[in-house]
Amino acid sequence: MTQIPIREAKNKLTELARRVEAGESITVTRNGKPVMQLIPAKNKGGIDWEGGRAHKRERGITSFFGQIPADFDDPLPEDILFTPLPPLPET
């Protein structure tokens, strides 16, 4: 692992980025003490956010329930409204 002072790293950032892209790990120091590490980025597993954005998605309530009929919020028929509920079973 290569160590480089922070002053030198500031002036050679592009060169350091190329070395890290090639797989090298570099420790940046201040007054001889490690401050940070430059390491190659890893493509971790998990959610593919870019892939999800590429697909057209439905929004709103229809995405959960599919098609909602046009008469969904129409009043109920009177025979349903005036029919008494059956008695509850005794426990």
Secondary structure, 3 states (H helix, E strand, C coil): CEEEEHHHHHHCHHHHHHHHHCCCCEEEEECCEEEEEECCCCCCCCCCHHHHHHCCCCCCCHHHHCCCCCCCCCCCCHHHHCCCCCCCCCC
